[in-house]
Amino acid sequence: MSNPVFVAIDMPRLDAAKALAEKVKGHVGGIKLGMEFFYAHGHHGVMEMAHVGLPIFLDLKLHDIPNTVAGAMQSIHVLEPAIVTVHASGGRAMMEDAKAAAGENTKVVAVTMLTSLDDNDLGRIGVAGSAHDQVMRLADLAHAAGLDGIVCSGHEVRAVHKQWKNGFFIVPGLRLADGSAGDQKRVVTPRQARDDGASVLVIGRPIARADDPLAAARAIEATI
Ligand SMILES: O=c1ccn([C@@H]2O[C@H](COP(=O)(O)O)[C@@H](O)[C@H]2O)c(=O)[nH]1
């Protein structure tokens, strides 16, 4: 993949989403659509965004019993997304069934621990150990389930890459050194994540909410 940046288009308006994608398309490698967009526009919206001509990452973070997640994967099959996410904490059988139900050109990738959480948050939800331990544990489970890779923060991607050589690693929670982290807690720069083995760099607000999104996308591209 030449440009590893997928711009996260987290907005409910289709016209605004299309305008942003058209504006930055020469400086990103793909488009990430999440719940905010998909719940508002569904299949129609994804098909509209596909006209931009970039690979589509459907970040739906599926998490349910195996039969339901497999059904959801079948329902989005026709959209031929390049990437779809499920939650690793849904368990091995859920991930296996998700992969089996996905199209052959769709990478199924497991969200390990959200980048908006840190070690303290993990303790509060009853999980012992560090974020690093939790990501490594769930990466092993996703690998065993036959998934293509995982979503983790830039704090863990180097270690995960070492243990899963041909894995596909998606890293959100990216900020330039002077950028506000907002709700993200495990943050690194795009350059750091790339150097540490990220396959895809997910960048949302630093582009979408910039005064000049095109200039922001260009500036980020220049750093990687
Ligand atoms: O652990 C995760 C998993 C997914 N995301 C998604 O990435 C983008 C990040 O947006 P920014 O505006 O660049 O913070 C967003 O769509 C999240 O849903 C994540 O941040 N962390």
The ligand as an SDF file (V2000), in Angstrom:
LIG
                    3D

 21 22  0  0  0  0  0  0  0  0999 V2000
   -8.8510    1.7570   19.2000 O   0  0  0  0  0  0  0  0  0  0  0  0
   -9.4100    2.4700   18.3370 C   0  0  0  0  0  0  0  0  0  0  0  0
  -10.1650    1.9470   17.3110 C   0  0  0  0  0  0  0  0  0  0  0  0
  -10.7220    2.7850   16.3850 C   0  0  0  0  0  0  0  0  0  0  0  0
  -10.5570    4.1190   16.4700 N   0  0  0  0  0  0  0  0  0  0  0  0
  -11.1720    4.9690   15.4200 C   0  0  0  0  0  0  0  0  0  0  0  0
  -10.1470    5.7060   14.7560 O   0  0  0  0  0  0  0  0  0  0  0  0
  -10.5660    7.0310   14.5060 C   0  0  0  0  0  0  0  0  0  0  0  0
   -9.6260    7.9780   15.2010 C   0  0  0  0  0  0  0  0  0  0  0  0
  -10.0960    9.2930   15.0510 O   0  0  0  0  0  0  0  0  0  0  0  0
   -9.2430   10.5610   15.5100 P   0  0  0  0  0  0  0  0  0  0  0  0
  -10.1810   11.6940   15.2240 O   0  0  0  0  0  0  0  0  0  0  0  0
   -8.0000   10.5950   14.6520 O   0  0  0  0  0  0  0  0  0  0  0  0
   -8.9340   10.4250   16.9580 O   0  0  0  0  0  0  0  0  0  0  0  0
  -12.0220    7.1210   14.9610 C   0  0  0  0  0  0  0  0  0  0  0  0
  -12.8440    6.9100   13.8490 O   0  0  0  0  0  0  0  0  0  0  0  0
  -12.1850    5.9800   15.9440 C   0  0  0  0  0  0  0  0  0  0  0  0
  -13.4810    5.4310   15.9120 O   0  0  0  0  0  0  0  0  0  0  0  0
   -9.8190    4.6510   17.4830 C   0  0  0  0  0  0  0  0  0  0  0  0
   -9.6490    5.8840   17.5980 O   0  0  0  0  0  0  0  0  0  0  0  0
   -9.2490    3.8060   18.3860 N   0  0  0  0  0  0  0  0  0  0  0  0
  1  2  2  0
  2  3  1  0
  2 21  1  0
  3  4  2  0
  4  5  1  0
  5  6  1  0
  5 19  1  0
  6  7  1  0
  6 17  1  0
  7  8  1  0
  8  9  1  0
  8 15  1  0
  9 10  1  0
 10 11  1  0
 11 12  2  0
 11 13  1  0
 11 14  1  0
 15 16  1  0
 15 17  1  0
 17 18  1  0
 19 20  2  0
 19 21  1  0
M  END
$$$$
